Amino acid sequence: MPAVWSVPEALVAAELATAFPSNAGYVTWVTAAFGPFWGFLEGFLSWVAGVSDNSIYPVLFCDYLKHILPATADGTPRILCALAFALALSWLNYAGLNIMGWSRATDLLPE
């Protein structure tokens, strides 16, 4: 699977990122190819996919945790488990944005 799907996908993304040096990624590429409506739609659908994908992780974590701590299988402990995991991921995402802002690759290149 990596040779058939992941490597070509990575090469396409690398080539497009080089051709369009922007932080918008897919939105920039789709806008350049198909226009602003489809670029907006790509951004919106990527956001929807990200929200729905990231909402799975706390539930999956709590499902795994109930095998180690059976008390987290139902009720309030399960809700607290999912909430704590979601807040931890949110904090990491927030902290990661700050860290990335201070360590841009262009700051490391000589002028």
C-alpha positions, 0 to 999 in steps of 0.5 A: 500500500505505501508504494501504490498510494502513499509514495505517489501522494507524497510526491504530488503534495511535494511538487504542488507545495513547491509550485505554490509556496503557501500555507493553504495547501489543498485550498490553494491548489484547488482554487488555482485549478478550478476557481474560488468556489471549488477552493472554498468547498475544498477548505470547508470539506477538509474542515468537516473531515478534520472535525469528524476524524478528530472526534473519533480519537477520544472515543477510541482511546476510552474504548481501549482504556476500558480494557485496562480500567473497567471503571471507565466503561460507562457513565460519568467516568467514560464522559470524563475520560473522553473530555480529558482526552479531547482537552489534552489533544486541544491543548497539544494542538494549541501549543504546537501552533505556538511552537511552529510559529517560533521555529519556521524553516525560513528562519533557519536559512542563511540570508 
